[in-house]
Each structure stands twice: as structure tokens, then as C-alpha cells.
Amino acid sequence: MKSRTAEKMNLIPFSGIRKVFEKVNELKSQGEDVINLCIGRPDFDTPEHIKIQAKNAMDNGLVHYTSNYGLEELRNVVSEKFKKDNGLNIDGSQVIMTVGANEAVFITMMATLDPDDEVIIPNPTWPHYETCAVMTGAKPVSVPLKEKNGFILDPADLEAAISNKTKLLILNTPGNPTGGVYSESDLEAVAEIAKKHDLLVLSDEIYEHLVYDQARHNSIAKLPGMQDKTIIVNGFSKAYSMTGWRLGYVAAPPDIISAMIRIHQYTVTCATSFVQAGGVSALTSSQECVNEMKSAFDERRKMVVSRLQKIKGINCNNPQGAFYVFPSVKETGLSSEEAAYHFIGHGVAMVPGSAFGEYGEGYLRISYASSYEILEKAMDRIEKAVDLI
Ligand SMILES: Cc1ncc(COP(=O)(O)O)c(C=O)c1O
């Protein structure tokens, strides 16, 4: 009998995060009280002014297809944002509004990769990159992000992974799941290698506004000779708490945009019309809402890191970005999956680091996108549960 699903689907597993969610749901349905720290989205509502602009747009008839590229007004606003925030001159014609950053990653890979091309994906990492690469038939190549380097790519590891088939390098700064942030000199080292080997770089900058302490976000596209090699992926989900709106964007050199728009056109057509009006409001209004969310995240980050650093058996570095901490549980002697299940049994759900790739083994991802009080309660539970290992 013919298989009803494509053979390539055997290469696309369910997400490791989903397994934990299923366990949490099972326990909750049995009346157990489990604090869920697996969530990869801000816990705030979307700011009111953004909602109002989208509602008005809908009432005023912005309910039809937009250009495949997106509203011209929004693409120009994104172009302004690149100038203001990143010091980049990117014309609106080099921008496509997408259905989340997620779609931006997918169309980038579809437009740039042929079967058998190699894509370097430093890990632990957000699992979508590998899945999207596999969907194109390209081969993902893992490179470790080491804790001793702050989970920043070691140039020697990068060089070692490059072959004559390497086409694309994935960079994610600030990073999910580690919270690692590349400094300008970190990026310079990567850029030199990308230029030497003629690699394209997909730079996922969706957490750019969530950087703490002395850390600053830098785009690799800003470095000499890099804008023509870089595809920047970004979106509204994290900075403006708009995950359900599904709005992102991608900026790339004209030849790559011209390839990407064809994938976008034949899959999603365009990002949702009135949602794009909300995007204009997000980028053109006061950024105070972003700063307020960032301050709340920072307060929680400091508390969570300092609490974890005092717990025996857990080693927690001090992540400088996003809203995740990525502590090591190696000293407990448990694998990251065993540790995750142990803590779920004691009322706190976290994602095993192994869900983010082979080099995530031995770690747990904790999202601090929950209230300060809930996070304190979770830390109390973790402290007690460690003693029971
Ligand atoms: C690194 C990274 N890029 C992209 C996304 C997806 O963003 P969007 O909601 O815009 O699709 C996520 C979501 O968790 C992420 O962690």
C-alpha cells in the first residue's frame, strides 16, 4: 500500500517542547498544580494603541489582500526602523512582511537552499531552523554553542564545520534558548569567516529589544561587506507581545527578495491586512511599552538567576538577552529529560535542553515570561525538588 504521507515527513519530528506540554496538560487534568515555565511568549497583553489601530483599519475597510510584499507604508516604516535601531540603509523594496518571523525563516531557506546544500546551525537553538532546512532537502550541520563562551559561536568551531557545500549560516542574537548575545567583536569574527567562505547569513534578530546589563544588540549586516550577504529576520511577537497576530518581516538583498517573494506569494499570499496596520502603530508610536516589558523581564531575570545560582546541583550562567535562562543540571547526574520530568513531578515544568539540539543536553530552558510572584513560587519548588533527586 502507498504511504499516505510523504517520505520526508519521517525526517520531521514532533517538537520536544510538545512532549513536555502534553505531560503538563495530563497532570493539570488530574488536578495537579504545575507552574509552566516552558512558554516562549511574553505574558503581557498587546499594547492598547496597537489594537486600536488594527481595529480602526478593519472598520475602515482594510480587509482585502495587500500587496504580496505587504503594505507599502509598513515596509517604509520598517526601513526607518532599520535606520534608527540598527544603523542600516535598507529600502522598503527590500522588505517582505511575513506571517511571523517563522514564515520569514521558511521562505529564506526555500529561496536560498538546494537539496544537499549544507546549513550551519549552531545549537542549542530554536528547533525551527533545522526543520525548515530539512523541508528544503538541505542538510543541517550542527556546531556547538558552549557555555564557557556564553553560548556564542566559537570561530574555530565554525571554520571546522564549513565544507564546499556550505551555503547558509544561522545566527540568532539574542538567542533562544540560551539568552546569549553576540558582541560586535563576536560578530566581526563570524563575518570574516562568512566572507572568506562566501556564506549567506540568516540573522534572526527577533529578541533585539530584550538585552540587559551592558549588552547591546548588533546586527551582523552592519559590518563591512555583510549587508549583501545577510538576510535579516525579525518580527513583532516578542517586542510588542503580538505572538498571535502573526506578523514578522524579512529584509534581504534584491536578488534574494525576488526569490523569496515567489515562495511567499504561492503559500500565504500576504500577511493579514489589518494586522499590518497594527504593525505600523507598533513601530511609529512611543516605544515606552517595549521598555516597560523589558524592565519587568529584567527584574525577573535577576531574581531567577540569583535564586538558581544558590541551588546546589544547578549551575546558572547570567544570560544577557531574550527571556530565557538556560541552567546546567549536569551536577544532578540526571539527563535534561530526566531532570525536566523530575521537576514536573514537583510542580514546575521546564523544557529539557535536548529539545534544542544535541548540545543542549544537560541543561533546562526556563522562560521567565511569567509574573514575578509565580517565578518566586517556582524557584521555591525547584529548590525543594533538587533535594529529592
Ligand atoms: C529565535 C526565534 N525566532 C523566531 C521565532 C518566531 O517568531 P514569530 O512569532 O514571529 O513567528 C521565535 C519564537 O519563539 C524564536 O524564538
The ligand as a Tripos MOL2 file, in Angstrom:
@<TRIPOS>MOLECULE
LIG
   16    16     1     0     0
SMALL
NO_CHARGES

@<TRIPOS>ATOM
      1 C1         14.5410   32.7390   17.7640 C.3       1 LIG1
      2 C2         13.1330   32.8280   17.3300 C.ar      1 LIG1
      3 N1         12.8680   33.2650   16.0870 N.ar      1 LIG1
      4 C3         11.6090   33.3500   15.6420 C.ar      1 LIG1
      5 C4         10.5250   32.9970   16.4520 C.ar      1 LIG1
      6 C5          9.1390   33.0450   15.8820 C.3       1 LIG1
      7 O1          8.5760   34.2830   15.9350 O.3       1 LIG1
      8 P1          7.1670   34.5910   15.2780 P.3       1 LIG1
      9 O2          6.1400   34.5050   16.3650 O.co2     1 LIG1
     10 O3          7.3150   35.9810   14.7570 O.co2     1 LIG1
     11 O4          6.9240   33.5990   14.2010 O.co2     1 LIG1
     12 C6         10.7600   32.5280   17.7480 C.ar      1 LIG1
     13 C7          9.6410   32.1070   18.5990 C.2       1 LIG1
     14 O5          9.7670   31.5290   19.6420 O.2       1 LIG1
     15 C8         12.1000   32.4540   18.2010 C.ar      1 LIG1
     16 O6         12.3870   32.0370   19.4350 O.3       1 LIG1
@<TRIPOS>BOND
     1     1     2 1
     2     2     3 ar
     3     2    15 ar
     4     3     4 ar
     5     4     5 ar
     6     5     6 1
     7     5    12 ar
     8     6     7 1
     9     7     8 1
    10     8     9 2
    11     8    10 1
    12     8    11 1
    13    12    13 1
    14    12    15 ar
    15    13    14 2
    16    15    16 1
@<TRIPOS>SUBSTRUCTURE
     1 LIG1         1 GROUP 0 **** ****
